[in-house]
Amino acid sequence: MQDDLATDGVDGVRILGINEAGYESGNTQMTTGRDLPWLQDTVPEPVWTSWDVTTRDVVILDGANRVLSIFNLTEHPLSDAANYAALKALLASSVGAP
């Protein structure tokens, strides 16, 4: 999707993953062979807790890192073209792209 947004001329969207604290053992499996930047949530900086995240949430932030919206991939799998388009539109609108 990052490439699709760039192809459409949407600049300013950066997609990355954040793993929940306590699930570090899955980091290697999640990152092997992928180019998605991957961060690890920690107890001192509990992003999952502060954002009230659930598994497979896409959290869309504004330029000041405030939550604009949350799109859950379990409820809205990207294998459905309509869901893919909806998430892409949300991401594009977060940076003011049409």
Summary of the structure (lengths in Angstrom):
residues: 98
radius of gyration: 13.9
end to end distance: 16.1
largest distance: 39.6
contacts: 214
relative contact order: 0.19
helix: 34%
strand: 17%
